[in-house]
């Protein structure tokens, strides 16, 4: 609690100094309302930290595996090299397990895995037809 108050005071002091030096003049969007994302589902104590991470191009740790999963799915949809596909499937399986561990359950992931495997079968069958 005391550390937070100290950090707030330091931040406020640095902002005031930057304003005095004119470092915050003519910024993009100056005078217009901030466009804030809907963060009602993020605990209030984490909102500022999540916003900073997002603005810096980072995701919260619990969402990073999902980004990697999307990248792997794109790779699987576009590559024909069976070795690459096998490695990508291993990585995908690992990431699905990681998400299951973060959730503390795997029931949804087992269903997702089932549909994923069906999708992969279809994609492989489609590649054979070409």
N, C-alpha and C positions, 0 to 999 in steps of 0.2 A: 504494500500500500504506500509506504513512504517512498519507495523507489519510483513508483508511478508518478507521484506528485513531483518528485525531483525531476524526472524526465519531462513532465509537462512544463515545468518552469523553465528548464533549459530550452525546450523547443520554442516556447513562447518568446523567450529572450532572443533567440536566434532569428525568429521570424521578424520581430520588431527591428532588430539590427539590419536585416535585409531590406525591410521597407524603408528605413532611414537612408540607406545607401542607394535606393532606387532600383534594386535588383529585381523587384517584383513588378515593375512598371512594364506596360505594353506586352503582357503575356498573352498568348493565344486564348481567346475566349473571355478576355477581361470584360467585366460588366455584364456578362450573361450568366444565367443560372447554371450550376454544375449539373451535368447529366450523370446521375448516380444509378448504378445498376440495382435491380431488385435484390436486396440481400436480407430479406426478412427471415430466411431460413438459417442464416448464419448467426451464431450466438453474438450478442452485442459486444462482448468482450473481445471477439476475434475479428470484427468487421474491418477495423482500421488496418490490421495486419494483413488480412486477405486482400483488401483493396491495394495496399502497397505492393504485395506480391503480384497481383494481377497487372498493375500498371508497369511493373518491371518485366513482365512477360513470363512469370512463373506461376505454376499452379500449386494449390495446397497439396501436401504429400498424398492425401487420400484420393486425389483426382489425377495425379500423374500417370498411374497405370492405365487409366482409361484413354488418355492421349496416346500412350504407346500402343494400346490395343487397336485404336483406329488406324495408326500408321501401319501396323502389321497386317490388318485386314486389307488395306490398300495394296500392300506388297503382294499378299496372297492373290488378290484379284488380278494383278498385272503380270506377275512373273510366271514363266513356264519351266524354269529350272527346278527340277524335283528336289535337288539338294537344298536349294534356298527355301523351297516350300516346306520341307521337313523341319529345317531349323526354325523357320518362322512359326510353324505350328507348335514346336516345343516351347518357344518363347511365349507364344500366346497362352498355352496351357499354364505355364508358370505364372503369368500375369493374372489369369483368371483365379488361380489359387491364392495369389497375393490379395486380390480384392476380397475373396471369400474370407481370408484370415482377418482382414480389416473389419469386415462386417460381423465376424463372429459366427457366420453361418454360410452354408454352401448350397442351400436349396434352390435359390434363384440361379446360381451359377451352374448348377447341374442341368437345369432346364436350358439355360443359355448355351451351355456346352453341347447339349443334345442338338439344338437347332444349328449351332455353329457347324457341328460335324455333318449334319444334313446338307447345309449350304456348301460346305467344302466338297462333298460328294457330287453335288450338282455342278459345281464349277469344274471339277475334274472331268466329269462326263462331257461337259460343254467343250472343254479343250480337246478331248478325243475326237469330237465330231468335226472339228475344224481342220 
